Structures are given as C-alpha cells and as structure tokens.
Amino acid sequence: MISNQPCYHCIENIGDVDPFEHGGAFVCVDKFNVYSPILLILDTYPDHIEFTHRLYEITLDRCFLVKEKDSIVGIGSNLYHTDYCEWFGNLASLETVASFAGRKNYDSFMRGFVTSDPVERAFSYKAVADYYGLHEFDQEPRDLTEKGAKLFCDKMFEQMQETKSWWQGYFKKDVS
C-alpha cells in the first residue's frame, strides 16, 4: 500500500544567519503541495549534557478571518467551525502578540496568518511561538547532538540553494 507522506523542502531561513550557533527558523514546504508548510525552529542549549540543540516543528496552517455579524473577531483554521477562533486567535491575543513582536499594525500581523505565502505566515506563527513558548506548538521536540545539528543546518542551507532553481509556470523566467 502506498501512502502520501509529506516531502518537505526548506525554502527560507527566517532566523539568525548562523542558526547552528544562535538558533534558526526554517520554512519548509511539501514538494507535492498536499500538506501545510511547516516551520522548523532550532533552539540552542550549549550547556546541556545530553544534547546541544532542540528542533521544534510548527505546522503553518492557513487561517481565515472569523467574523461576527459584520466585524472581524479573530482568526481560525477549523473549516468545520468557522465561528471559532484559534487558541491564540482572538483580537485581544493578536494585539498583545503583535505589540510584543514590535508590530505596530496588528491588522497586518493578523493577515499574515491568512496569506497564501508560507514565509509571511511563518513570521506570524513564530511571533506567537516566541510569546507563548515553543512547547505550545510542539510538546515533543527532537533533541540533536552537536553533529546532528550541524548536519541539519547544512541540509537546510543546501535545500535553500536548490530552491533558487525552482520556477513556476510553463517557462522559466530569466532572473539574471
């Protein structure tokens, strides 16, 4: 029996330029566009005995605006309950997180969850994770040794280089 499993590929680093030393955040998309994009956050723990890095995964579900009558009350992702906000998605929570993240306009922050652009969506989800904690999205992160973390970072940067050759549509556009 064949099952469709996600085939994630890194397209962008929205974290530190040296993720091995200072932690990183990598946006990955399913090459077959079946599964939602994910954000892989690499946290560093230099003084820990058993591991030096921890890898968290956040699913970047595309949200929609939740409305009550004619006004927006938040964001949600449950298509079967379009009147329910995400656990972090009511207006008060979004305003608080936007302020914490230094975003003056919480409306644009909120719309980051609604966009089809996975990188923009990742910035909004990362702000929520920074505010509430990564454990709210991933209770079982992967522990990595120094060698494993280095290999992971190298693989992410290798995939980002490869994505520069991807194009959309029938003809490749000359980007030179």
Sequence and secondary structure as in RCSB ss.txt:
>XXXX:A:sequence
MISNQPCYHCIENIGDVDPFEHGGAFVCVDKFNVYSPILLILDTYPDHIEFTHRLYEITLDRCFLVKEKDSIVGI
GSNLYHTDYCEWFGNLASLETVASFAGRKNYDSFMRGFVTSDPVERAFSYKAVADYYGLHEFDQEPRDLTEKGAK
LFCDKMFEQMQETKSWWQGYFKKDVS
>XXXX:A:secstr
       EEEEEE S SSHHHH EEEEEEETTS S  EEEEEEE TT SS SEEEEEEE    EEEEETTEEEEE
E  TT TT   TT BHHHHHHHHHHTT S HHHHHHTTT S HHHHHHHHHHHHHHH GGGT SS EEE HHHHH
HHHHHHHHHHHHHTT   SSS     
